[in-house]
Amino acid sequence: MARYRFHFTDGKSIVPGDTGMDLRDDEAAVDEAYHITRDLHDALPEDWSDWIIEVTDEKGRLVTSIRGA
């Protein structure tokens, strides 16, 4: 298991994912980022299309960036 962090940015501000989540690999972290994107879209009335979820591994390496829905 590795610790992945999910950071949110709109290009002007960033909401860091300080706690992170233990997942088996990069693929699981990407899947989780898509789940987060869908959950935000379904649960909140705000427009998240300008936001990006950046997933980093425990070494700080960028795993993926996903635009909000």
Distance bins in CASP14 RR format, pairs under 12 A and 6 or more apart:
PFRMAT RR
TARGET T0000
AUTHOR 0000-0000-0000
RMODE 2
METHOD distances of the structure
MODEL  1
1 20 0 0 0 0 0 1 0 0 0 0 0
1 21 0 0 0 0 1 0 0 0 0 0 0
1 22 1 0 1 0 0 0 0 0 0 0 0
1 23 1 0 0 1 0 0 0 0 0 0 0
1 24 1 0 0 1 0 0 0 0 0 0 0
1 25 0 0 0 0 1 0 0 0 0 0 0
1 28 0 0 0 0 1 0 0 0 0 0 0
1 29 0 0 0 0 0 1 0 0 0 0 0
1 57 0 0 0 0 0 1 0 0 0 0 0
1 58 0 0 0 0 1 0 0 0 0 0 0
2 20 0 0 0 0 0 1 0 0 0 0 0
2 21 0 0 0 0 1 0 0 0 0 0 0
2 22 1 0 0 1 0 0 0 0 0 0 0
2 23 1 0 0 1 0 0 0 0 0 0 0
2 24 1 0 0 1 0 0 0 0 0 0 0
2 25 1 0 0 1 0 0 0 0 0 0 0
2 26 0 0 0 0 1 0 0 0 0 0 0
2 27 0 0 0 0 0 1 0 0 0 0 0
2 28 0 0 0 0 1 0 0 0 0 0 0
2 29 0 0 0 0 1 0 0 0 0 0 0
2 55 0 0 0 0 0 1 0 0 0 0 0
2 56 0 0 0 0 0 1 0 0 0 0 0
2 57 1 0 1 0 0 0 0 0 0 0 0
2 58 1 0 1 0 0 0 0 0 0 0 0
2 59 0 0 0 0 1 0 0 0 0 0 0
2 60 0 0 0 0 0 1 0 0 0 0 0
2 61 0 0 0 0 0 1 0 0 0 0 0
2 63 0 0 0 0 1 0 0 0 0 0 0
3 17 0 0 0 0 0 1 0 0 0 0 0
3 18 0 0 0 0 0 1 0 0 0 0 0
3 19 0 0 0 0 1 0 0 0 0 0 0
3 20 1 0 1 0 0 0 0 0 0 0 0
3 21 1 0 0 1 0 0 0 0 0 0 0
3 22 1 0 1 0 0 0 0 0 0 0 0
3 23 0 0 0 0 1 0 0 0 0 0 0
3 24 0 0 0 0 0 1 0 0 0 0 0
3 28 0 0 0 0 0 1 0 0 0 0 0
3 29 0 0 0 0 1 0 0 0 0 0 0
3 55 0 0 0 0 0 1 0 0 0 0 0
3 56 0 0 0 0 1 0 0 0 0 0 0
3 57 1 0 0 1 0 0 0 0 0 0 0
3 58 1 0 1 0 0 0 0 0 0 0 0
3 59 0 0 0 0 1 0 0 0 0 0 0
3 60 0 0 0 0 1 0 0 0 0 0 0
3 63 0 0 0 0 0 1 0 0 0 0 0
4 17 0 0 0 0 1 0 0 0 0 0 0
4 19 0 0 0 0 0 1 0 0 0 0 0
4 20 1 0 0 1 0 0 0 0 0 0 0
4 21 1 0 1 0 0 0 0 0 0 0 0
4 22 1 0 0 1 0 0 0 0 0 0 0
4 23 1 0 1 0 0 0 0 0 0 0 0
4 24 0 0 0 0 0 1 0 0 0 0 0
4 25 0 0 0 0 1 0 0 0 0 0 0
4 26 0 0 0 0 1 0 0 0 0 0 0
4 27 0 0 0 0 0 1 0 0 0 0 0
4 28 0 0 0 0 1 0 0 0 0 0 0
4 29 1 0 1 0 0 0 0 0 0 0 0
4 30 0 0 0 0 1 0 0 0 0 0 0
4 31 0 0 0 0 0 1 0 0 0 0 0
4 32 1 0 0 1 0 0 0 0 0 0 0
4 33 0 0 0 0 1 0 0 0 0 0 0
4 36 0 0 0 0 0 1 0 0 0 0 0
4 53 0 0 0 0 0 1 0 0 0 0 0
4 54 0 0 0 0 0 1 0 0 0 0 0
4 55 1 0 1 0 0 0 0 0 0 0 0
4 56 1 0 0 1 0 0 0 0 0 0 0
4 57 1 0 1 0 0 0 0 0 0 0 0
4 58 1 0 0 1 0 0 0 0 0 0 0
4 59 0 0 0 0 0 1 0 0 0 0 0
4 60 0 0 0 0 1 0 0 0 0 0 0
4 61 0 0 0 0 0 1 0 0 0 0 0
4 62 0 0 0 0 0 1 0 0 0 0 0
4 63 1 0 0 1 0 0 0 0 0 0 0
4 64 0 0 0 0 1 0 0 0 0 0 0
5 14 0 0 0 0 0 1 0 0 0 0 0
5 15 0 0 0 0 0 1 0 0 0 0 0
5 16 1 0 0 1 0 0 0 0 0 0 0
5 17 1 0 1 0 0 0 0 0 0 0 0
5 18 1 0 0 1 0 0 0 0 0 0 0
5 19 1 0 0 1 0 0 0 0 0 0 0
5 20 1 0 1 0 0 0 0 0 0 0 0
5 21 1 0 0 1 0 0 0 0 0 0 0
5 22 0 0 0 0 0 1 0 0 0 0 0
5 23 0 0 0 0 0 1 0 0 0 0 0
5 29 0 0 0 0 1 0 0 0 0 0 0
5 32 0 0 0 0 0 1 0 0 0 0 0
5 33 0 0 0 0 0 1 0 0 0 0 0
5 36 0 0 0 0 0 1 0 0 0 0 0
5 53 0 0 0 0 0 1 0 0 0 0 0
5 54 0 0 0 0 1 0 0 0 0 0 0
5 55 1 0 0 1 0 0 0 0 0 0 0
5 56 1 0 1 0 0 0 0 0 0 0 0
5 57 0 0 0 0 1 0 0 0 0 0 0
5 58 0 0 0 0 1 0 0 0 0 0 0
5 59 0 0 0 0 0 1 0 0 0 0 0
5 60 1 0 0 1 0 0 0 0 0 0 0
5 61 0 0 0 0 0 1 0 0 0 0 0
5 62 0 0 0 0 0 1 0 0 0 0 0
5 63 0 0 0 0 1 0 0 0 0 0 0
6 14 0 0 0 0 0 1 0 0 0 0 0
6 15 0 0 0 0 1 0 0 0 0 0 0
6 16 0 0 0 0 1 0 0 0 0 0 0
6 17 1 0 1 0 0 0 0 0 0 0 0
6 18 0 0 0 0 0 1 0 0 0 0 0
6 19 0 0 0 0 1 0 0 0 0 0 0
6 20 1 0 0 1 0 0 0 0 0 0 0
6 21 1 0 0 1 0 0 0 0 0 0 0
6 23 0 0 0 0 0 1 0 0 0 0 0
6 29 0 0 0 0 1 0 0 0 0 0 0
6 30 0 0 0 0 0 1 0 0 0 0 0
6 31 0 0 0 0 0 1 0 0 0 0 0
6 32 1 0 0 1 0 0 0 0 0 0 0
6 33 1 0 0 1 0 0 0 0 0 0 0
6 34 0 0 0 0 0 1 0 0 0 0 0
6 35 0 0 0 0 0 1 0 0 0 0 0
6 36 1 0 0 1 0 0 0 0 0 0 0
6 37 0 0 0 0 0 1 0 0 0 0 0
6 39 0 0 0 0 0 1 0 0 0 0 0
6 40 0 0 0 0 0 1 0 0 0 0 0
6 51 0 0 0 0 0 1 0 0 0 0 0
6 52 0 0 0 0 0 1 0 0 0 0 0
6 53 1 0 1 0 0 0 0 0 0 0 0
6 54 1 0 0 1 0 0 0 0 0 0 0
6 55 1 0 1 0 0 0 0 0 0 0 0
6 56 0 0 0 0 1 0 0 0 0 0 0
6 57 0 0 0 0 0 1 0 0 0 0 0
6 62 0 0 0 0 0 1 0 0 0 0 0
6 63 0 0 0 0 1 0 0 0 0 0 0
6 64 0 0 0 0 0 1 0 0 0 0 0
6 65 0 0 0 0 0 1 0 0 0 0 0
6 66 0 0 0 0 1 0 0 0 0 0 0
7 13 0 0 0 0 0 1 0 0 0 0 0
7 14 1 0 1 0 0 0 0 0 0 0 0
7 15 1 0 0 1 0 0 0 0 0 0 0
7 16 1 0 1 0 0 0 0 0 0 0 0
7 17 1 0 1 0 0 0 0 0 0 0 0
7 18 0 0 0 0 1 0 0 0 0 0 0
7 19 0 0 0 0 0 1 0 0 0 0 0
7 20 0 0 0 0 1 0 0 0 0 0 0
7 33 0 0 0 0 0 1 0 0 0 0 0
7 36 0 0 0 0 0 1 0 0 0 0 0
7 51 0 0 0 0 0 1 0 0 0 0 0
7 52 0 0 0 0 1 0 0 0 0 0 0
7 53 1 0 0 1 0 0 0 0 0 0 0
7 54 1 0 1 0 0 0 0 0 0 0 0
7 55 1 0 0 1 0 0 0 0 0 0 0
7 56 1 0 0 1 0 0 0 0 0 0 0
7 60 0 0 0 0 0 1 0 0 0 0 0
7 62 0 0 0 0 1 0 0 0 0 0 0
7 63 0 0 0 0 0 1 0 0 0 0 0
7 64 0 0 0 0 0 1 0 0 0 0 0
7 65 0 0 0 0 1 0 0 0 0 0 0
7 66 0 0 0 0 0 1 0 0 0 0 0
8 14 1 0 0 1 0 0 0 0 0 0 0
8 15 1 0 1 0 0 0 0 0 0 0 0
8 16 0 0 0 0 1 0 0 0 0 0 0
8 17 1 0 0 1 0 0 0 0 0 0 0
8 18 0 0 0 0 0 1 0 0 0 0 0
8 33 0 0 0 0 0 1 0 0 0 0 0
8 36 0 0 0 0 1 0 0 0 0 0 0
8 37 0 0 0 0 0 1 0 0 0 0 0
8 40 0 0 0 0 1 0 0 0 0 0 0
8 46 0 0 0 0 0 1 0 0 0 0 0
8 48 0 0 0 0 1 0 0 0 0 0 0
8 50 0 0 0 0 0 1 0 0 0 0 0
8 51 1 0 1 0 0 0 0 0 0 0 0
8 52 1 0 0 1 0 0 0 0 0 0 0
8 53 1 0 1 0 0 0 0 0 0 0 0
8 54 1 0 0 1 0 0 0 0 0 0 0
8 55 0 0 0 0 0 1 0 0 0 0 0
8 65 0 0 0 0 0 1 0 0 0 0 0
8 66 0 0 0 0 0 1 0 0 0 0 0
8 67 0 0 0 0 0 1 0 0 0 0 0
8 68 0 0 0 0 1 0 0 0 0 0 0
9 15 1 0 0 1 0 0 0 0 0 0 0
9 16 0 0 0 0 1 0 0 0 0 0 0
9 17 0 0 0 0 0 1 0 0 0 0 0
9 48 0 0 0 0 0 1 0 0 0 0 0
9 50 0 0 0 0 1 0 0 0 0 0 0
9 51 1 0 0 1 0 0 0 0 0 0 0
9 52 1 0 1 0 0 0 0 0 0 0 0
9 53 0 0 0 0 1 0 0 0 0 0 0
9 54 1 0 0 1 0 0 0 0 0 0 0
9 55 0 0 0 0 0 1 0 0 0 0 0
9 56 0 0 0 0 0 1 0 0 0 0 0
9 62 0 0 0 0 0 1 0 0 0 0 0
9 65 0 0 0 0 1 0 0 0 0 0 0
9 66 0 0 0 0 0 1 0 0 0 0 0
9 67 0 0 0 0 0 1 0 0 0 0 0
9 68 0 0 0 0 0 1 0 0 0 0 0
10 46 0 0 0 0 0 1 0 0 0 0 0
10 47 0 0 0 0 0 1 0 0 0 0 0
10 48 0 0 0 0 1 0 0 0 0 0 0
10 49 0 0 0 0 1 0 0 0 0 0 0
10 50 1 0 1 0 0 0 0 0 0 0 0
10 51 1 0 1 0 0 0 0 0 0 0 0
10 52 1 0 0 1 0 0 0 0 0 0 0
10 53 0 0 0 0 0 1 0 0 0 0 0
10 54 0 0 0 0 0 1 0 0 0 0 0
10 67 0 0 0 0 0 1 0 0 0 0 0
10 68 0 0 0 0 1 0 0 0 0 0 0
11 50 0 0 0 0 1 0 0 0 0 0 0
11 51 0 0 0 0 1 0 0 0 0 0 0
11 52 1 0 0 1 0 0 0 0 0 0 0
11 54 0 0 0 0 0 1 0 0 0 0 0
11 65 0 0 0 0 0 1 0 0 0 0 0
11 67 0 0 0 0 0 1 0 0 0 0 0
12 50 0 0 0 0 1 0 0 0 0 0 0
12 51 0 0 0 0 0 1 0 0 0 0 0
12 52 0 0 0 0 0 1 0 0 0 0 0
13 50 0 0 0 0 0 1 0 0 0 0 0
13 51 0 0 0 0 1 0 0 0 0 0 0
13 52 0 0 0 0 0 1 0 0 0 0 0
14 51 0 0 0 0 0 1 0 0 0 0 0
14 52 0 0 0 0 1 0 0 0 0 0 0
14 53 0 0 0 0 0 1 0 0 0 0 0
14 54 0 0 0 0 1 0 0 0 0 0 0
14 56 0 0 0 0 0 1 0 0 0 0 0
15 36 0 0 0 0 0 1 0 0 0 0 0
15 40 0 0 0 0 0 1 0 0 0 0 0
15 48 0 0 0 0 0 1 0 0 0 0 0
15 51 0 0 0 0 1 0 0 0 0 0 0
15 52 0 0 0 0 0 1 0 0 0 0 0
15 53 0 0 0 0 1 0 0 0 0 0 0
15 54 0 0 0 0 0 1 0 0 0 0 0
16 53 0 0 0 0 0 1 0 0 0 0 0
16 54 0 0 0 0 1 0 0 0 0 0 0
16 56 0 0 0 0 1 0 0 0 0 0 0
16 60 0 0 0 0 0 1 0 0 0 0 0
17 33 0 0 0 0 0 1 0 0 0 0 0
17 36 0 0 0 0 0 1 0 0 0 0 0
17 53 0 0 0 0 1 0 0 0 0 0 0
17 54 0 0 0 0 1 0 0 0 0 0 0
17 55 0 0 0 0 1 0 0 0 0 0 0
17 56 0 0 0 0 1 0 0 0 0 0 0
17 60 0 0 0 0 0 1 0 0 0 0 0
18 56 0 0 0 0 0 1 0 0 0 0 0
20 29 0 0 0 0 1 0 0 0 0 0 0
20 32 0 0 0 0 0 1 0 0 0 0 0
20 33 0 0 0 0 0 1 0 0 0 0 0
20 36 0 0 0 0 0 1 0 0 0 0 0
20 55 0 0 0 0 1 0 0 0 0 0 0
20 56 0 0 0 0 1 0 0 0 0 0 0
20 57 0 0 0 0 0 1 0 0 0 0 0
20 58 0 0 0 0 1 0 0 0 0 0 0
20 60 0 0 0 0 0 1 0 0 0 0 0
21 28 0 0 0 0 1 0 0 0 0 0 0
21 29 1 0 0 1 0 0 0 0 0 0 0
21 31 0 0 0 0 0 1 0 0 0 0 0
21 32 1 0 0 1 0 0 0 0 0 0 0
21 33 0 0 0 0 0 1 0 0 0 0 0
21 35 0 0 0 0 0 1 0 0 0 0 0
21 36 0 0 0 0 1 0 0 0 0 0 0
21 55 0 0 0 0 1 0 0 0 0 0 0
21 56 0 0 0 0 0 1 0 0 0 0 0
21 57 0 0 0 0 0 1 0 0 0 0 0
21 58 0 0 0 0 0 1 0 0 0 0 0
22 28 0 0 0 0 1 0 0 0 0 0 0
22 29 0 0 0 0 0 1 0 0 0 0 0
22 32 0 0 0 0 0 1 0 0 0 0 0
22 57 0 0 0 0 0 1 0 0 0 0 0
22 58 0 0 0 0 1 0 0 0 0 0 0
23 29 1 0 1 0 0 0 0 0 0 0 0
23 30 0 0 0 0 1 0 0 0 0 0 0
23 31 0 0 0 0 1 0 0 0 0 0 0
23 32 1 0 0 1 0 0 0 0 0 0 0
23 33 0 0 0 0 0 1 0 0 0 0 0
23 35 0 0 0 0 0 1 0 0 0 0 0
23 55 0 0 0 0 1 0 0 0 0 0 0
23 57 0 0 0 0 1 0 0 0 0 0 0
23 58 0 0 0 0 0 1 0 0 0 0 0
23 63 0 0 0 0 0 1 0 0 0 0 0
24 30 0 0 0 0 0 1 0 0 0 0 0
24 31 0 0 0 0 0 1 0 0 0 0 0
24 32 0 0 0 0 0 1 0 0 0 0 0
25 31 0 0 0 0 1 0 0 0 0 0 0
25 32 0 0 0 0 0 1 0 0 0 0 0
25 55 0 0 0 0 0 1 0 0 0 0 0
25 57 0 0 0 0 1 0 0 0 0 0 0
25 58 0 0 0 0 0 1 0 0 0 0 0
25 63 0 0 0 0 1 0 0 0 0 0 0
26 32 0 0 0 0 0 1 0 0 0 0 0
26 33 0 0 0 0 0 1 0 0 0 0 0
26 55 0 0 0 0 1 0 0 0 0 0 0
26 56 0 0 0 0 0 1 0 0 0 0 0
26 57 1 0 0 1 0 0 0 0 0 0 0
26 58 0 0 0 0 0 1 0 0 0 0 0
26 59 0 0 0 0 0 1 0 0 0 0 0
26 61 0 0 0 0 1 0 0 0 0 0 0
26 62 0 0 0 0 0 1 0 0 0 0 0
26 63 1 0 1 0 0 0 0 0 0 0 0
26 64 1 0 0 1 0 0 0 0 0 0 0
27 33 0 0 0 0 0 1 0 0 0 0 0
27 34 0 0 0 0 0 1 0 0 0 0 0
27 55 0 0 0 0 0 1 0 0 0 0 0
27 63 0 0 0 0 1 0 0 0 0 0 0
27 64 0 0 0 0 1 0 0 0 0 0 0
28 34 0 0 0 0 0 1 0 0 0 0 0
28 35 0 0 0 0 0 1 0 0 0 0 0
28 55 0 0 0 0 0 1 0 0 0 0 0
28 57 0 0 0 0 0 1 0 0 0 0 0
28 63 0 0 0 0 0 1 0 0 0 0 0
28 64 0 0 0 0 0 1 0 0 0 0 0
29 35 0 0 0 0 0 1 0 0 0 0 0
29 36 0 0 0 0 0 1 0 0 0 0 0
29 53 0 0 0 0 0 1 0 0 0 0 0
29 54 0 0 0 0 0 1 0 0 0 0 0
29 55 1 0 1 0 0 0 0 0 0 0 0
29 56 0 0 0 0 1 0 0 0 0 0 0
29 57 1 0 0 1 0 0 0 0 0 0 0
29 58 0 0 0 0 0 1 0 0 0 0 0
29 60 0 0 0 0 0 1 0 0 0 0 0
29 61 0 0 0 0 0 1 0 0 0 0 0
29 62 0 0 0 0 0 1 0 0 0 0 0
29 63 1 0 1 0 0 0 0 0 0 0 0
29 64 1 0 0 1 0 0 0 0 0 0 0
29 65 0 0 0 0 0 1 0 0 0 0 0
29 66 0 0 0 0 0 1 0 0 0 0 0
30 36 0 0 0 0 0 1 0 0 0 0 0
30 37 0 0 0 0 0 1 0 0 0 0 0
30 53 0 0 0 0 0 1 0 0 0 0 0
30 54 0 0 0 0 0 1 0 0 0 0 0
30 55 1 0 0 1 0 0 0 0 0 0 0
30 57 0 0 0 0 0 1 0 0 0 0 0
30 62 0 0 0 0 0 1 0 0 0 0 0
30 63 1 0 0 1 0 0 0 0 0 0 0
30 64 1 0 1 0 0 0 0 0 0 0 0
30 65 0 0 0 0 0 1 0 0 0 0 0
30 66 1 0 0 1 0 0 0 0 0 0 0
31 37 0 0 0 0 0 1 0 0 0 0 0
31 38 0 0 0 0 0 1 0 0 0 0 0
31 55 0 0 0 0 0 1 0 0 0 0 0
31 63 0 0 0 0 0 1 0 0 0 0 0
31 64 0 0 0 0 0 1 0 0 0 0 0
31 66 0 0 0 0 0 1 0 0 0 0 0
32 38 0 0 0 0 0 1 0 0 0 0 0
32 39 0 0 0 0 0 1 0 0 0 0 0
32 53 0 0 0 0 1 0 0 0 0 0 0
32 55 1 0 0 1 0 0 0 0 0 0 0
32 63 0 0 0 0 0 1 0 0 0 0 0
32 64 0 0 0 0 0 1 0 0 0 0 0
32 66 0 0 0 0 0 1 0 0 0 0 0
33 39 0 0 0 0 0 1 0 0 0 0 0
33 40 0 0 0 0 0 1 0 0 0 0 0
33 51 0 0 0 0 0 1 0 0 0 0 0
33 52 0 0 0 0 0 1 0 0 0 0 0
33 53 1 0 1 0 0 0 0 0 0 0 0
33 54 0 0 0 0 1 0 0 0 0 0 0
33 55 1 0 1 0 0 0 0 0 0 0 0
33 56 0 0 0 0 0 1 0 0 0 0 0
33 62 0 0 0 0 0 1 0 0 0 0 0
33 63 0 0 0 0 1 0 0 0 0 0 0
33 64 1 0 0 1 0 0 0 0 0 0 0
33 65 0 0 0 0 1 0 0 0 0 0 0
33 66 1 0 1 0 0 0 0 0 0 0 0
33 67 0 0 0 0 0 1 0 0 0 0 0
33 68 0 0 0 0 1 0 0 0 0 0 0
33 69 0 0 0 0 0 1 0 0 0 0 0
34 40 0 0 0 0 0 1 0 0 0 0 0
34 41 0 0 0 0 0 1 0 0 0 0 0
34 53 0 0 0 0 1 0 0 0 0 0 0
34 55 0 0 0 0 0 1 0 0 0 0 0
34 64 0 0 0 0 1 0 0 0 0 0 0
34 66 1 0 0 1 0 0 0 0 0 0 0
34 67 0 0 0 0 0 1 0 0 0 0 0
34 68 0 0 0 0 1 0 0 0 0 0 0
34 69 0 0 0 0 1 0 0 0 0 0 0
35 41 0 0 0 0 0 1 0 0 0 0 0
35 42 0 0 0 0 0 1 0 0 0 0 0
35 43 0 0 0 0 0 1 0 0 0 0 0
35 53 0 0 0 0 0 1 0 0 0 0 0
35 55 0 0 0 0 0 1 0 0 0 0 0
35 66 0 0 0 0 0 1 0 0 0 0 0
35 69 0 0 0 0 0 1 0 0 0 0 0
36 42 0 0 0 0 0 1 0 0 0 0 0
36 43 0 0 0 0 0 1 0 0 0 0 0
36 44 0 0 0 0 0 1 0 0 0 0 0
36 48 0 0 0 0 0 1 0 0 0 0 0
36 51 0 0 0 0 0 1 0 0 0 0 0
36 52 0 0 0 0 0 1 0 0 0 0 0
36 53 1 0 0 1 0 0 0 0 0 0 0
36 54 0 0 0 0 0 1 0 0 0 0 0
36 55 0 0 0 0 1 0 0 0 0 0 0
36 64 0 0 0 0 0 1 0 0 0 0 0
36 66 0 0 0 0 1 0 0 0 0 0 0
36 68 0 0 0 0 1 0 0 0 0 0 0
36 69 0 0 0 0 0 1 0 0 0 0 0
37 43 0 0 0 0 0 1 0 0 0 0 0
37 44 0 0 0 0 0 1 0 0 0 0 0
37 48 1 0 0 1 0 0 0 0 0 0 0
37 49 0 0 0 0 0 1 0 0 0 0 0
37 51 0 0 0 0 1 0 0 0 0 0 0
37 52 0 0 0 0 1 0 0 0 0 0 0
37 53 1 0 0 1 0 0 0 0 0 0 0
37 55 0 0 0 0 0 1 0 0 0 0 0
37 64 0 0 0 0 0 1 0 0 0 0 0
37 65 0 0 0 0 0 1 0 0 0 0 0
37 66 1 0 1 0 0 0 0 0 0 0 0
37 67 0 0 0 0 1 0 0 0 0 0 0
37 68 1 0 1 0 0 0 0 0 0 0 0
37 69 1 0 1 0 0 0 0 0 0 0 0
38 44 0 0 0 0 0 1 0 0 0 0 0
38 48 0 0 0 0 0 1 0 0 0 0 0
38 53 0 0 0 0 0 1 0 0 0 0 0
38 66 0 0 0 0 0 1 0 0 0 0 0
38 68 0 0 0 0 1 0 0 0 0 0 0
38 69 1 0 0 1 0 0 0 0 0 0 0
39 48 0 0 0 0 0 1 0 0 0 0 0
39 53 0 0 0 0 0 1 0 0 0 0 0
39 68 0 0 0 0 0 1 0 0 0 0 0
39 69 0 0 0 0 1 0 0 0 0 0 0
40 46 0 0 0 0 1 0 0 0 0 0 0
40 47 0 0 0 0 0 1 0 0 0 0 0
40 48 1 0 1 0 0 0 0 0 0 0 0
40 49 0 0 0 0 0 1 0 0 0 0 0
40 51 0 0 0 0 1 0 0 0 0 0 0
40 52 0 0 0 0 0 1 0 0 0 0 0
40 53 0 0 0 0 1 0 0 0 0 0 0
40 66 0 0 0 0 0 1 0 0 0 0 0
40 67 0 0 0 0 0 1 0 0 0 0 0
40 68 1 0 0 1 0 0 0 0 0 0 0
40 69 1 0 0 1 0 0 0 0 0 0 0
41 47 0 0 0 0 1 0 0 0 0 0 0
41 48 1 0 0 1 0 0 0 0 0 0 0
41 49 0 0 0 0 1 0 0 0 0 0 0
41 51 0 0 0 0 0 1 0 0 0 0 0
41 53 0 0 0 0 0 1 0 0 0 0 0
41 66 0 0 0 0 0 1 0 0 0 0 0
41 67 0 0 0 0 0 1 0 0 0 0 0
41 68 1 0 0 1 0 0 0 0 0 0 0
41 69 1 1 0 0 0 0 0 0 0 0 0
42 48 0 0 0 0 0 1 0 0 0 0 0
42 69 0 0 0 0 1 0 0 0 0 0 0
43 69 0 0 0 0 0 1 0 0 0 0 0
44 51 0 0 0 0 0 1 0 0 0 0 0
44 68 0 0 0 0 0 1 0 0 0 0 0
44 69 0 0 0 0 0 1 0 0 0 0 0
46 68 0 0 0 0 0 1 0 0 0 0 0
46 69 0 0 0 0 0 1 0 0 0 0 0
47 67 0 0 0 0 0 1 0 0 0 0 0
47 68 0 0 0 0 1 0 0 0 0 0 0
47 69 0 0 0 0 1 0 0 0 0 0 0
48 66 0 0 0 0 0 1 0 0 0 0 0
48 67 0 0 0 0 1 0 0 0 0 0 0
48 68 1 0 1 0 0 0 0 0 0 0 0
48 69 1 0 0 1 0 0 0 0 0 0 0
49 66 0 0 0 0 0 1 0 0 0 0 0
49 67 1 0 0 1 0 0 0 0 0 0 0
49 68 1 0 1 0 0 0 0 0 0 0 0
49 69 1 0 0 1 0 0 0 0 0 0 0
50 67 0 0 0 0 1 0 0 0 0 0 0
50 68 0 0 0 0 1 0 0 0 0 0 0
50 69 0 0 0 0 0 1 0 0 0 0 0
51 65 0 0 0 0 0 1 0 0 0 0 0
51 66 0 0 0 0 1 0 0 0 0 0 0
51 67 1 0 0 1 0 0 0 0 0 0 0
51 68 1 0 1 0 0 0 0 0 0 0 0
51 69 0 0 0 0 1 0 0 0 0 0 0
52 62 0 0 0 0 0 1 0 0 0 0 0
52 64 0 0 0 0 1 0 0 0 0 0 0
52 65 1 0 1 0 0 0 0 0 0 0 0
52 66 1 0 0 1 0 0 0 0 0 0 0
52 67 1 0 1 0 0 0 0 0 0 0 0
52 68 1 0 0 1 0 0 0 0 0 0 0
52 69 0 0 0 0 0 1 0 0 0 0 0
53 62 0 0 0 0 0 1 0 0 0 0 0
53 63 0 0 0 0 0 1 0 0 0 0 0
53 64 0 0 0 0 1 0 0 0 0 0 0
53 65 1 0 0 1 0 0 0 0 0 0 0
53 66 1 0 1 0 0 0 0 0 0 0 0
53 67 0 0 0 0 1 0 0 0 0 0 0
53 68 1 0 0 1 0 0 0 0 0 0 0
53 69 0 0 0 0 0 1 0 0 0 0 0
54 60 0 0 0 0 0 1 0 0 0 0 0
54 61 0 0 0 0 0 1 0 0 0 0 0
54 62 1 0 0 1 0 0 0 0 0 0 0
54 63 0 0 0 0 1 0 0 0 0 0 0
54 64 1 0 0 1 0 0 0 0 0 0 0
54 65 1 0 1 0 0 0 0 0 0 0 0
54 66 0 0 0 0 1 0 0 0 0 0 0
54 67 0 0 0 0 0 1 0 0 0 0 0
54 68 0 0 0 0 0 1 0 0 0 0 0
55 61 0 0 0 0 1 0 0 0 0 0 0
55 62 1 0 0 1 0 0 0 0 0 0 0
55 63 1 0 1 0 0 0 0 0 0 0 0
55 64 1 0 1 0 0 0 0 0 0 0 0
55 65 1 0 0 1 0 0 0 0 0 0 0
55 66 1 0 0 1 0 0 0 0 0 0 0
56 62 1 0 1 0 0 0 0 0 0 0 0
56 63 1 0 0 1 0 0 0 0 0 0 0
56 64 0 0 0 0 1 0 0 0 0 0 0
56 65 0 0 0 0 0 1 0 0 0 0 0
57 63 1 0 1 0 0 0 0 0 0 0 0
57 64 0 0 0 0 0 1 0 0 0 0 0
END
